[in-house]
Amino acid sequence: MAFRIKGLDHVVLRVADMSLALDFYCGVLGCREERRVERLGLVQLRAGAAMIDLVPASTPAVPDQGNMDHVAIRIEPFEEAALRAYLGQHGIAIGEVAQRYGAEGMGPSMYIKDPDGNMVELKGPPTPA
């Protein structure tokens, strides 16, 4: 095995009404807003050690994807060559590796799809500042 799972990093949900979603996740469930990326319409909420990211439902999506954009799984170690080799042995196509923000801050990640076409982000440890 090229890595081990440390836990869920974040889940990204497509929401029809950002105000209602924020009222629910922050006002009812007790999440707190941590970060906004205005150009994406993204609002990132702290949910314990993980995050819930909200994006407008109008954000471009994969057809018939529903309201979940993707789930991010925190893995360790994040060694790109080993991950590509391991996932390639299982016939899994791998997206580009990039620095992306997650529950622990900026760090490397890549996107893959599960057998049902759900997007899964494999998220590495935070990059030292």
Protein Blocks (a to p, Z undefined) as FASTA:
>chain_A
ZZdcfbdfbdcdddfblmlmmmmmmmmnopacfbdcfknopacddehjbccddddfklcc
dehkljafbdcdddddddfklmmmmmmmnopacddddddddfkoccdddddddfkopacd
dddddddZZ
